[in-house]
């Protein structure tokens, strides 16, 4: 059976994949979601379950944002397909865009474990979902409940994001890679997106496929766009391994 292991990004959790899980399970994918454990959820590091038949089976690493750098390296190494959703190799671009981004990240770092933490996270979630709406009333029970251990991970992973300067460790040169870029992403700089494509072209045996979504922000919310990714995985382009 085809498998998917999904990895959320910074300040996220495995609950964000509920709609994705339903869609892919209906298409006979075996689904697992990794969990970093920022909130009152136990960390979880899944592994591939099935022996790989390169002709028939897919092992799909589905990574959102920093998730490509957080996912288990052995999982990434053995993935036949990698979907990078608003992800990056180097988060802070060089040039004039770098200074305001660095300042904003430093401000976020300084807010962790202070009375400003919840306000900082709220602002981040709004920006990540923009232009789409996030219902804080129904989500408030878990969005801001960072555990003490999770707070350490939150700080360490933000530092990882700030220092990122290369492709995720473990990315197989023979993996088929799909880049999902949201045109209304308010988190990633345009140069960051360009750098990722350039780095992947230099790293992969076959260049990445790019799909641009016009109606999404940093976080993907629409069912039709989730199905677009599912359709790519079933397409002729993704079906045959290099």
Secondary structure as UniProt FT lines:
FT   STRAND          3..7
FT   TURN            10..11
FT   HELIX           14..17
FT   HELIX           18..26
FT   TURN            27..28
FT   STRAND          30..33
FT   TURN            54..56
FT   STRAND          59..64
FT   TURN            65..66
FT   HELIX           67..70
FT   HELIX           73..77
FT   STRAND          81..85
FT   TURN            96..97
FT   HELIX           98..111
FT   TURN            112..113
FT   TURN            115..116
FT   HELIX           117..129
FT   TURN            130..131
FT   HELIX           136..143
FT   HELIX           148..163
FT   TURN            169..170
FT   TURN            173..174
FT   STRAND          176..182
FT   TURN            183..184
FT   HELIX           190..203
FT   STRAND          209..213
FT   TURN            214..215
FT   HELIX           223..234
FT   HELIX           236..239
//
